[in-house]
Amino acid sequence: MKEINVAVTGGAGQIAYSLLPRLISGETFGSDTKVNLRLIEIPQVVDKLQGIIMELIDCGFEQTGELIATSDIKEGVKDADWILLVGSIPRGIVIDGKKIEERSDLLKINGGIFTDQGSAIGELAKSEAKILVVGNPANTNALIGMHSANNSSQQWFAMTALDANRAKAQLAEKAAVEISSIKNMIIWGNHSPTMYPDPYNATINGVSAAEVINDNLWLKDSYLPLVQQRGKAVIDARGASSAASAANAAIDTVKAVINPTKEGDCFSAAVVSDGSYGIPEGLIFGFPLRTNSTGKVEIIQGIELNEFAQTKIKVTTEELESERESVSDLID
């Protein structure tokens, strides 16, 4: 049986609780792969990981390898093939008597965390390691981590699959079709309320979703805010942020990266821009991606963007440029 080393930060959190069993069950990396799992937490809660490990053992998965709990990021990411950076400081937490609500404050606070994590990953993880940032603000956290890693052979992603899954679900409900009939769901830009879930290039049974639905007023005035504000709606309804759906999206992303993309389809994640579609180089930006037959992830070229799409993409690009500027001292 093959072996793979997987590190997960925020290992005692709600997302990880849904995520971890699926990483070691054979679902994600295959039934022929043993998964050595490193769970990483802050010192104050690292003891809780022992209970998580007990539960993982009790699942009885044949693919379960070595299970380690640690508060040392260097121990956690050493020789890792995959690192899922789930942990981050959430909006609404109180630090030094101040409730953190602004995105700019989150960027600054999380910047220090992702600087240290990135540095350790660049130095100690496998040379071809893949890193998925789930913790928000995901795009710019990934940008900080990638710069701190300073290791061009490693590949960083920020998760937009949760947005893509939400977007598919809304289109499927409106069109009264199965979600499986929807392909090419692209999330352009930032994992934030400025993201652009593209209904014109998404397809339903091979036809543009916008054409099938044939209701531009709904697409622009209902569909976009439904997807863009879904995370807030979940918090309002549940009293906590998305956990099971976020974990599912992380699994979807890992599987999309390690398996060739089916012909005529794509997957959505944010990667470093190479200038495609006029997006400034260096931003971590949501693009349509494919994994080719050799295992390389590439940005799909040649997708047409109408005027409405270009307007929305401009907004999310400007937000990401502003975020990059606000953390410039961490990435220079």
C-alpha positions in Angstrom: 0.0 0.0 0.0 1.3 3.5 -0.9 1.7 6.1 1.8 1.0 9.8 1.9 1.6 12.4 4.6 -1.2 14.9 5.2 -1.1 17.8 7.6 -4.2 19.7 8.8 -4.2 22.9 10.8 -7.2 23.7 13.0 -7.5 20.0 13.7 -9.9 20.4 16.6 -12.3 22.7 14.8 -15.7 22.0 13.3 -14.5 21.8 9.7 -11.8 19.4 10.6 -14.3 17.2 12.5 -16.2 16.6 9.2 -13.0 16.6 7.1 -10.6 14.2 8.8 -12.5 10.9 8.5 -12.9 11.4 4.7 -9.2 12.0 4.4 -8.3 8.6 5.8 -11.2 6.5 4.6 -9.9 5.8 1.1 -12.4 8.2 -0.4 -9.9 11.0 -1.1 -6.6 9.4 -1.9 -7.8 5.9 -2.9 -8.3 2.6 -1.3 -4.6 1.6 -2.0 -3.1 4.6 -0.1 -2.3 4.7 3.6 -2.7 8.2 5.0 -0.4 9.4 7.8 -2.3 12.3 9.3 -0.7 15.2 11.3 -3.2 17.3 13.3 -2.0 20.7 14.2 -3.6 23.0 16.8 -2.7 26.0 19.0 -1.2 24.9 22.3 -4.4 25.9 24.3 -6.5 23.2 22.6 -4.0 20.6 21.3 -5.1 18.2 24.1 -8.5 17.9 22.4 -6.8 16.3 19.4 -6.3 13.1 21.4 -10.1 12.6 21.4 -10.2 13.2 17.7 -7.5 10.6 17.2 -9.4 8.2 19.3 -12.4 8.6 17.1 -10.4 8.2 13.9 -9.0 5.0 15.2 -12.4 3.8 16.2 -13.6 4.3 12.6 -11.5 1.3 11.7 -10.5 2.5 8.2 -7.9 0.2 6.6 -6.2 3.2 5.1 -5.4 4.8 8.5 -1.7 5.3 9.0 0.2 7.2 11.7 -1.9 9.8 13.6 0.0 12.6 15.2 -1.3 15.6 17.3 1.0 18.6 17.7 1.1 22.3 18.3 4.5 22.5 16.4 3.9 23.6 12.8 7.3 22.3 11.9 6.6 18.9 13.2 3.2 18.9 11.5 4.4 19.8 8.0 7.7 17.9 7.8 7.7 15.7 4.7 4.0 16.5 4.1 2.6 15.8 0.6 -0.6 17.7 1.3 -1.2 20.5 3.8 -4.7 21.7 4.4 -4.6 25.1 6.2 -8.0 25.0 7.8 -7.3 27.0 11.0 -7.5 30.8 11.0 -8.7 33.6 13.3 -12.5 34.0 12.6 -14.5 37.1 12.2 -16.1 38.2 15.4 -13.5 37.0 17.8 -12.5 39.3 20.6 -8.8 40.1 20.9 -7.5 42.6 23.5 -11.0 43.7 24.2 -11.7 44.5 20.5 -14.2 42.5 18.4 -12.6 41.7 15.1 -15.1 42.4 12.3 -13.3 44.1 9.5 -11.7 42.1 6.8 -8.6 44.3 7.0 -8.1 43.4 10.6 -8.5 39.7 9.8 -5.9 40.0 7.1 -3.4 41.6 9.5 -4.0 39.1 12.4 -4.0 36.0 10.1 -0.9 37.4 8.3 1.4 36.5 11.1 -0.1 33.0 11.3 0.3 32.3 7.6 3.8 33.8 7.5 5.0 31.3 10.1 3.1 28.4 8.5 4.3 29.3 5.0 7.9 29.5 6.1 7.7 26.0 7.7 6.0 24.5 4.7 8.6 25.9 2.3 11.5 24.6 4.3 10.2 21.2 5.5 7.3 19.9 3.4 7.9 17.8 0.3 9.3 19.7 -2.7 6.2 19.0 -4.7 3.7 19.5 -1.8 0.3 20.9 -2.5 -1.2 23.4 0.0 -4.9 24.2 0.2 -6.0 27.2 2.2 -9.4 27.0 3.7 -9.2 29.5 6.5 -10.5 32.9 5.6 -9.6 35.4 4.1 -8.4 32.4 2.0 -7.0 34.1 -1.1 -4.8 36.5 0.7 -3.9 34.1 3.4 -2.6 31.8 0.6 -0.7 34.7 -0.9 1.0 35.4 2.4 1.8 31.7 2.9 3.1 31.3 -0.6 5.5 34.2 -0.4 6.7 33.1 3.0 7.3 29.6 1.7 9.4 30.9 -1.2 9.4 27.5 -2.8 8.3 27.6 -6.4 8.0 23.8 -6.8 5.2 23.7 -4.2 1.7 24.7 -5.3 -0.7 26.8 -3.3 -4.5 26.9 -3.7 -7.3 28.9 -2.0 -10.6 27.1 -1.8 -13.5 28.3 -3.9 -15.1 24.9 -4.4 -17.6 25.8 -1.6 -18.8 28.7 -3.6 -18.9 26.5 -6.8 -21.0 23.9 -5.0 -23.4 26.6 -3.7 -23.6 28.1 -7.2 -24.4 24.7 -8.7 -27.1 24.0 -6.2 -28.9 27.3 -6.8 -28.8 26.8 -10.6 -30.0 23.2 -10.3 -32.9 24.3 -8.1 -33.9 27.1 -10.4 -33.7 24.9 -13.5 -35.3 21.9 -11.8 -32.4 19.6 -12.8 -30.0 17.3 -11.0 -26.8 19.0 -9.8 -24.8 16.3 -11.7 -26.1 17.9 -15.0 -24.2 21.1 -14.2 -20.6 21.4 -15.5 -18.0 24.2 -15.9 -19.0 26.1 -12.8 -16.4 28.8 -12.4 -15.8 31.1 -9.5 -13.8 34.0 -10.6 -11.8 36.0 -8.1 -11.9 36.2 -4.3 -13.6 33.9 -1.8 -15.7 36.8 -0.5 -19.0 38.5 -1.4 -17.3 40.0 -4.5 -16.7 36.6 -6.1 -18.3 36.1 -9.5 -20.1 32.7 -9.9 -20.4 32.5 -13.7 -23.8 31.3 -15.0 -23.0 32.1 -18.6 -20.1 29.6 -19.0 -21.6 27.0 -16.6 -23.6 24.4 -18.6 -26.7 22.4 -17.9 -26.6 19.2 -20.0 -24.2 21.0 -22.3 -26.1 24.2 -22.8 -25.3 27.5 -21.1 -27.0 27.6 -17.7 -28.0 31.2 -18.4 -29.7 30.2 -21.6 -31.5 27.3 -20.0 -32.8 29.4 -17.1 -33.6 32.3 -19.5 -34.1 34.8 -16.7 -31.4 37.5 -16.6 -33.2 39.5 -13.9 -33.1 36.4 -11.6 -29.4 35.7 -12.5 -28.3 39.2 -11.7 -30.6 40.2 -8.8 -31.2 36.9 -7.0 -28.7 34.3 -8.0 -25.6 36.3 -7.5 -26.4 37.6 -4.0 -27.7 34.2 -3.0 -24.3 32.6 -3.8 -22.2 35.6 -2.6 -24.0 35.9 0.7 -24.6 32.2 1.4 -22.0 32.0 4.1 -23.6 34.8 6.0 -27.0 33.2 5.6 -25.7 29.9 7.0 -24.2 31.8 10.0 -27.5 33.6 10.6 -29.5 30.4 10.4 -27.1 28.0 12.2 -25.4 30.3 14.6 -22.0 29.1 13.3 -20.2 29.1 10.0 -20.3 26.4 7.4 -18.5 23.3 8.5 -19.8 20.1 6.8 -20.1 21.9 3.4 -16.7 23.5 3.8 -15.1 20.2 4.6 -16.9 18.6 1.6 -15.5 21.4 -0.6 -12.0 20.8 0.6 -12.3 17.1 -0.2 -13.7 18.0 -3.7 -10.7 20.3 -4.3 -8.1 17.7 -3.3 -9.7 15.1 -5.5 -9.9 17.5 -8.4 -6.2 18.3 -8.1 -5.0 14.7 -7.9 -7.3 13.2 -10.6 -7.4 14.2 -14.3 -10.3 16.5 -15.1 -13.0 15.0 -17.3 -13.1 16.2 -20.9 -15.3 19.3 -21.3 -15.3 20.2 -17.6 -13.3 22.2 -15.2 -12.9 22.7 -11.4 -12.7 25.9 -9.4 -9.9 27.0 -7.1 -7.8 30.1 -6.6 -4.2 29.9 -7.8 -1.5 32.4 -8.4 -2.3 34.5 -11.5 0.1 34.3 -14.5 -1.7 37.2 -16.2 -4.5 35.1 -17.7 -7.7 37.0 -18.5 -5.9 40.2 -17.7 -5.7 39.5 -14.0 -2.6 41.1 -12.4 0.2 38.6 -12.0 0.8 37.3 -8.5 -2.7 37.6 -7.1 -4.3 34.4 -5.8 -7.3 34.4 -8.0 -10.2 32.1 -8.7 -9.9 30.6 -12.2 -11.3 27.7 -14.2 -8.8 24.9 -13.8 -8.1 21.5 -15.1 -5.7 18.7 -14.1 -4.2 17.3 -17.2 -3.2 13.7 -17.8 0.3 14.3 -16.4 -1.1 15.6 -13.1 -0.4 19.3 -13.8 -3.0 21.8 -12.8 -3.5 24.5 -15.5 -5.7 27.5 -16.0 -8.1 26.9 -18.9 -7.7 29.5 -21.6 -10.1 31.0 -24.2 -13.3 31.3 -22.1 -15.4 34.2 -23.3 -16.5 36.8 -20.8 -19.4 39.1 -21.5 -19.6 42.7 -20.4 -21.5 41.8 -17.2 -18.9 39.2 -16.3 -16.0 41.6 -17.0 -17.6 44.2 -14.7 -18.0 41.7 -11.8 -14.5 40.4 -12.3 -13.1 43.9 -12.2 -14.7 44.4 -8.7 -13.3 41.2 -7.2 -9.9 41.9 -8.8 -9.8 45.4 -7.2 -10.7 43.9 -3.8 -7.8 41.4 -4.1 -5.4 44.1 -5.1 -6.5 46.2 -2.1 -6.0 43.1 0.2 -2.5 42.6 -1.3 -1.7 46.2 -0.6 -2.8 45.9 3.0 -0.4 43.0 3.6 2.4 44.3 1.4 4.8 44.4 4.4 4.3 40.6 4.7 5.0 39.7 1.0 7.8 42.0 0.0 
